[in-house]
Amino acid sequence: MRTAMFSSISTSQYWRITTLMATTGTPASTAASLEACFSEDAASVECAAARTLHHLDGVRRHLDGLRYHLDGVQRHLRFYPLDGV
């Protein structure tokens, strides 16, 4: 028996829905078809995780720069207080 795997994929920027239908086939061939489909999904999840980590690194660098800037403002105010304001 042969397995035919039909998939319908709906995507947006934030989600992905995959609908699978298998015709008759051996359990091994059906499992192989499902494994191929889900390994593609796993790769896309890994890619999304890598993008998220890259974004979080950028946020961390931005916050480090902001912290450095605020430390400079604090040092400046220690030496030049705002008297009479």
Order of alpha helices (4+ residues) and beta strands (2+ residues): beta-beta-alpha
